[in-house]
């Protein structure tokens, strides 16, 4: 039996800490690019450690003590008291504003009244006495935000265009993602956050319930042109899957509108990532091909 290296992690904590470096590397790249320094991250981490310990690790629904939070997190008791007294950052208003925009786009892409026979979004008059219009769509999406405010936000973020005759058209870029930095950051947090939440739940789950869907296909030792073709296919398949689920979720939401138990949400996403590993790909060609096939086949079986 091969011997483990002397510095190999042996405990659950050591194993996860070793994996953590790879998980955090792309996040640290984004943090540095946006001017977020280590002291700022440390402050945020302390607040999050306290918040998560309090909300997720309380015993018998009793208020968790500062001492227990200190034992769980290693955060100093003085800092724990300060953080708990100040309360946690409430971003609900920002989430509501973003939800109004994303819900409007989602409804536009799903409602049979605002799409053609092939499911493509129709240009809408800004106002209309009968039939679909942008104003009617906005009011059906949110009663808390004025249609004009939503329209201005969508135009600013280049998600719609307003033609000379007043017709409002959804830009095809809306199917890919927002161009405005604020929305990019929002979806970065929401999409990656839910992805990590699903993976974390699967990692920590001890029950017999089915795990969240969280799978990927991965191969290496491919040429750039091959990955170009695979990426184009992935984009087409992903757009089809997202469109189908968007229409299904919209229809189901209409059925659930009057149900008091309709309190759940979901997020389904797709992603594609590629990179040139360069000199990191060391195995001989035959070994490399076998390894790539096993990685892909193993994922298909999981």
Residue pairs with C-beta under 8 A, 6 or more apart in sequence:
4 10
9 15
9 17
9 18
30 188
31 41
46 75
46 79
46 83
47 83
47 88
47 89
49 69
49 72
49 73
49 74
49 75
50 69
50 73
50 75
50 79
50 80
50 83
50 84
51 83
51 88
53 64
53 68
53 69
53 72
53 73
54 64
54 69
54 84
57 64
57 68
57 72
58 64
59 68
66 77
66 80
66 81
66 84
67 77
69 75
69 80
70 76
70 77
70 80
73 80
75 83
94 186
96 144
97 145
97 153
98 183
98 186
99 142
100 141
100 142
100 144
100 145
100 150
101 150
101 153
101 154
101 157
101 159
101 183
103 141
103 142
104 137
104 138
104 141
104 142
104 150
104 154
105 154
105 159
105 170
105 174
106 246
106 249
106 250
107 114
107 137
107 140
107 141
107 250
108 114
108 115
108 121
108 124
108 137
108 170
109 115
109 119
109 121
109 170
109 175
109 243
109 246
109 247
110 246
110 247
110 249
110 250
110 251
111 132
111 137
111 250
113 131
113 132
114 121
114 122
114 124
114 132
114 137
115 121
115 122
116 122
119 243
119 247
121 169
121 170
122 132
123 163
123 167
123 168
123 169
123 170
124 132
124 133
124 134
124 137
124 167
124 168
124 169
125 133
125 134
125 166
125 167
125 168
126 133
126 134
126 135
126 151
126 162
126 166
126 167
126 168
127 133
127 134
127 135
128 135
128 136
134 147
134 151
134 168
135 147
138 145
138 146
138 147
138 150
138 151
139 147
141 150
142 150
151 160
151 162
151 168
154 160
155 161
155 162
156 180
157 178
157 179
157 180
157 183
158 171
158 173
158 178
158 179
158 180
159 170
159 171
159 173
159 174
159 178
160 168
160 169
160 170
160 171
160 174
161 168
161 169
161 171
162 168
162 169
163 169
173 179
175 239
175 242
177 184
177 187
178 184
178 187
190 267
191 267
191 269
194 267
194 269
195 214
195 269
198 212
198 213
198 214
199 212
199 214
201 211
201 212
202 211
202 212
202 214
205 211
215 299
215 302
216 299
217 296
217 299
217 300
218 295
218 296
218 299
219 292
219 293
219 295
219 296
220 277
220 281
220 288
220 291
220 292
220 295
221 281
221 285
221 288
221 289
221 291
221 292
222 230
222 292
224 276
227 274
231 272
231 274
234 270
234 272
235 272
238 270
238 272
241 268
241 270
242 268
242 270
245 268
249 266
256 262
281 288
283 291
